Amino acid sequence: MPKVAKQLTDVQLRNLKEAGLYRVGGEVGLSFKIASSGKRTFLLRAKVGDKRTDIKLGDYPTMTLAQARSKAKEHRSDISKGLDPVMERKRRSAALAAEQARYMTFKGACEEFIPMKTKTLTNRKHAAQWWSTMKQYAYPTLANMNVDDITVQDILVLLKEIWFEKPETADRVRQRIEAILGWATVNGHRTGDNPAAWRNNLQMALPSARDAKRAKNDGVERKHPMLSVSDIPSWFNDMKARGGGASQCLCFMAMTTARSDTARSAKWEQIDLDRGVWTVPAPNMKTKKDQVYPLGKVALEFLTNYKQSYAKEPAPDMWVFPSPTGRALSDTSLSNLMKAVHAAADERYIDPLQKRRAVPHGLRATFKTWATEIGFDSDMSEIQLAHQVGDAVFRSYMRTDMVERRREMMSQWERYLAKSQ
């Protein structure tokens, strides 16, 4: 049996002055070391495996004598079981460090992921929307939560508040949260399924964003008031007669179904009057894919006459519909002109369901309504509107953009627009 030293008291420890190693007693191998600097430390002298070693227990007086004896007893118990207290302490420390490195709040994940994500976005407005939507809709619930603790129920709490009120925004919020949590998983900050995933997950608790939008539109109002199909020929002729870049741009939007920013950024080099097509490059499209708009006889005559109104032959890189200053038209200029035409027509041009004044983007809805009533293929009209058609598998097999079939449809649409009242 190892010899047990006489037990020293706390007062006796405090009275020790000279540097050296003192046996404390009360537990085999427990020692008290005073360094030449005056630092005082508890040690446990023990044989671990085949090696005799000094195990540091703690510094005095931060560690009390009673705590040192308890710690020494614990270590001796571990050694008797074949464990190395030093190695166990290192393993626990490493595990704690790993856990701390793995821990990340949702806000922290946003601060890591969003700057990286937005570097790939060419539209600064879209980049800013990542931050604004997270701060407005996700942060109140998730900001300070550990990403590994976020559950499906947490996601549902924040989405249910806006799913029917703002279905498009809500779906974007969900997709962005899914991307952020996906990044957190890949980078080791969380494990398990993504609680913001839609398929076989949130779709079991929420209707699709499209169904939610339809329910909202049926119950309240549509986002972009449209012209009625019966009113648009009169509106088109009123607009065409005005002259000027803004009015002609709106006519061009109506004939092609292009979005405002796409039409305003049109350049002559994109338009082939001989082939009868307007080819918009991918950077100018919301879908980030080239879009070919077929031009019928009415549209070609319109563009030819409009081009001849220039004082001189326009350069290929000139805007088709420049502002009076020679720059690209602003969206506001088109909206204001729509208001003016509406007022001049005794406030006639209103959405038949919402009873609100039609806006430029509503021209697309008017076309879709007309195409549906006439009986044109839905996919064809969706392609004309530059919408994605079908799921990813369908699109991988769909290798045509139906240009010539769409030309027939658009020729009928142009003739309808230009018909005399």
N, C-alpha and C positions, 0 to 999 in steps of 0.2 A: 504494500500500500504506500502511495506517495506520502511524504511527510507534509502535514498541514501546518502552515505557519500560524503564529499567534495573531489573532484578529486585532487589527488596528482600528481605532475609532476615527471619526471625521475630524475631531479636534487634533488628534495626533498627526493626521495627514496635513492639516493646515500648518502645524508647527514644524514640519520637516523643512529644512532650509538648504542643505547641501545637495548638489547634483549627484545623481546615482539611481540605482534600481533597488526598490524596497519591496519585500514580500508583504502583502496586505492581509492574507488569511481570510477565512470565511469561505473560500473556494480554492481548490487545488490549482496552482499556477497563476493565481491572480496577483499582478504586480503593479507597482506605482513608480513611474519613471519621472525624474526631475532632470530636464536638460540643462545644459550650461546657460542657456538663454533664460531659464526660469520657467519654461513651459512645462506643464504637468499633465501626464497622460496615463490612463489605465491600459494595461496590457494583459493578455492571457498567454502564458507560456505553455505550449502544449505540443504533443506529437500528433501530427496529422498524416496518416499513412506511415511512410518510412521517414518522414521529414519532421524535425523539431523546428518550430517556428514561433515567433511572437505575433500575436493577433491584436491589432489595435482595437480597443473597445470604445474609447472616446476621451475627450479632454476634460480635465477637472478645472473648475467646479461646474462646468456646464453639465457634465455627467456626474451624478452624485455617487457616493460610495455604495449605497444600496442598489442603485441602478447598475453599477459596474458588477457587483456580485451576481445580480440576477442575469445580466448578459453573459457573464462567464459561465454560469450554470447552464444557460441555454446552449451556448456554443459547445460545451462539453457533452451535452446530450446529443447534439448533432454529430459530433466526432465519433461518439460511441455507435452511431448508426451508419458510419462510413461516409459521412458527408464532410466536405471541406467548407467551413464557415466563410472563408475569404472568397472562394469561388462562388458560393451561393450568393454572397453580397454583390459580387460583380454581375452575376446573372440577373439578380433583381434590379440592379441599377440600369443594366442594359435594357431590360424589359420596360422599365419605367421611361427611359429615354425614347425607346421606340414608340411607346404609347403616346408620349407627349408629341413626338414628331408626327404621328398619325392623326392626332386630334386636329380638327379644323372646323371652324364655324362656317355656316353657309355664307355669311358676309365675307369671310376670308377667302372662300372658294371663288366667290364672284370677283374679288379683287385680283385673284390669280388668273382666272379663266377669261373674263370679259375683255381685258386689254389684248390678250392673245387672239381671241376670236375676232374682235373688231378690226384688227390689222388687215383681215382678208376682205373687209367690206368696203366697197368703193363709194357707197352713199353714206355721207357723214350723218345724215338724219337717222338712218337705220342703226348706225353705231350708237348714237345717243339714246335711241329707244331701248337698247339693251339695259342701260343703266336706269333710265326713267321707269321702265316697267318693273324691274326688280325692286327698286326703292319704294315705288308706290304700292305694288301688290304683294310682293314676296317678303320683303324685309319685316313688315309688322308681325308676321308669324314665324319666319324662319331665320332672321338675321343672326341671332345669337345661339342658335341651336347647333350642336355638333352634327355635321353632315351624316355621320354614322347612326345618329338617333332619329333622323327624319323618317317618318312612316307615311304610308298611303293616306292615313287619316289626317295627317298634318297638311298634305297637299290638297285633300278634299276640302278642308276648312277654308282655305284661302280661295280655291277655285269656285266653290258653290256660291260665294258672294257675288261673283261677276259673270258666271257661266251663261246665264240667260240675259242679263243686262247688257253685257259686252262680249258676245260669244267669240268674235274674231280676236279681240285683245286677249281674252281668257285663254284661247288656244295657243296664242303666241307665248303667253306667260308660261303655260305648261311645257311647251317645247323647249323654251329657254332654261327652265328649271331642270328638265330632263337632261339637257346638254351639260349643264353645270355639274349635276350629280354624277353623270357618266364620266366626266373628267375626274371628279374626286375619286371615283372607284378605281379607274385606271392608274391613278397616282397614289393609290394605297391609303386613302383617307377614309374609305368606307368599304363595306362588303355587302354582298347580297344583291337582290334584284333592285332595279331602279324604281322607286315609289312613284315617280312622275311619268313612267312609261304609259302609253295609251293601250296598246294591244294586250288583250288578256289581263288587263289591270284596271285602269281608270274607266275604260269603256264599259265595265260591268256596273259602274256606279253613276255614270253621266251619259246623257245623250250625246251624239256627235255634235261638233261645233256647227255643222251645216244644219242639223235638225234644230239646234238651239236658236240659230239665226233665223230659220224659217218660222219658228214659234214666235220669236220677237217681232219679226216683220208682219206676221199675221195679226199679232195683238196690238202693236203700237205703230211704228213708222219705219219706213225703209231708209237706208242711210243716204242714198243719192236720189233725190226727186227726179223723175223722168218726164219727158213729154209724152203725151198720149200718142198712139200710133196715128190717130186721125188728124192730130194737130201738126205733126212734124213736117208735112209738105209745105204748109203755110209758113211755118217757122223758117224752114230752109230757104224759101224764096225771099222772105223778109230779110234774112241774114245775108244772102247772096247779093241782094240789091244794094246793100250798104257800102260795099267796097272796103278797102283797107285790110291790113294784115290780120288783125284779130278776127274780123268777121269771116274772112276767107279761110282762116285756120279752123274756125268752128265748123264751117261747111265741110272742110276736108275731114275733120274728125267724124262728122256725121256719115260721110260717104264711106269711110274706111273702117269705122268703129275703133280707131286707135285711142289710146289714153291721151290725156292732155299733154303730159311731158314728152311723150313719144312724138306727137304731131308738132309741138312747138320746137323740138330739136331736129326736125326733118331738114335735110340738105338736098340740094339738087343732084348731087352725085349719087344719092340713094335711089333716085327715081329714073327708071328706064321707060321713056315714053314709047319707044319702038316695041318693046316686049310687053308693055302694059303691066309693069310690076313696080312696087315700092318695097325695097329690101332694107329693113331696119337692122343694123348690127346689134349683136348681143348686149354690149354695154348700155344701149339705150332702151333695152327691154326689161321689164320687171322679172321675166322668167330667165333672164341671162342667156337666152338662146336667140339666134337670128330668126326674124319673123318676115315672111314674104306676104305682102298685101296685094292681091290682084286688083287691077284698075280696069273698070268697065269703060264703055264708050263715054258716058256722062262725065266720069271722073277725068278721063284723058282730055276731053274737050275743055273741062274746067281748068285743068293744070296748064294746058297749052295756051288758052286765052289769058290766064293769070300771068304766065311767064312773059307773054308779049307785052304786058302792061309795064314791065320793067323799063327804065330809061335806056338801059343797054343790056346785052346778054349777060345773065348772072354767072358768076364763077361757080365751078362745081362745088366748092366748099362753102358757098353762101347759104344762109338760112332760106328756106322756101318762103316762110312767113315772118320776115323781120319786123321788129318794132320800128316806130318812127326814128329812133336813134341808131338803127342798124343792128341792134343787139337781138338776142332771142326774146320772143314774147314772154311775158310773165303769166303765171296762172291767174293772177288777180285781174289782169286785163281781159281775159276771156270771161271770167265770172262777172265782172262789172258790165261787160257788153251784153251778157245774157239778161242781166237785170234791166238794162236799158231797153232791150227789144221787148221784154215782158211788159214793161211799163208803157211803151209806145203802142202795144197791141191791147191796151185796156186790161192789162193783167190777165191775159188769156192763157198764157203758156204755163200751166200748172200740172202737177202730178195728179192724175185722176183719182187716186186713192188717198194720198196724203193731203191733197189740197194745198200743196206748197209749191212755190216757184221752182221750175225745173233748173237744174244745174248742168254744167258741161259733161260731167261724168255720167249723168243720167241718160245721155244720148245712147250709150252702150246698152242700157236696159231697154230702151225703146226698140233698138234693133233686135235684141234677143226676143222681145215680145212679138215683134212682127214676124221674125223667122219661125217662131214656134206656131203662130197662128196660120202661116202660109203652109207649114208642114215640112220645112227643111229639116234634114238630119241634125239632131241635137249636137252630136260630136263635131260636125262640120261648122256649125255656128260658134261652138266653144273654141275651136281652133282659130276661127276668124277673130275672136275676142282675145286671143293669146292666153287662153286658160289651159291648164293641164287637163288632159282627158284620160280617164281610167287610172288604174293603179300602176305601180312600177313595172309589173310583169306585162300588162297591156301595152304600156308605152315602149317597152323594149322590143316588142314585135311590130308596133305601129311605125312603119318606116316612110309614110307619106304624109304630107301636110295638105293634101287635097286642093292644090292651087287652082287647077282648071275647074274642078267641081265648085269651088268657092267663087270662081270668076262668074259662073252662071248665076249663083245666088246673089252676088254683090251687084251684078248688072241689073237684076230685077229690083234690088233695093235702091240703087241709084235712080232708076227710072221712076220709082215710087216717090222718092224725095223731090225730084225735079218736076213732077207733074203739075200742071197749072191748076189753080183752084177755081 
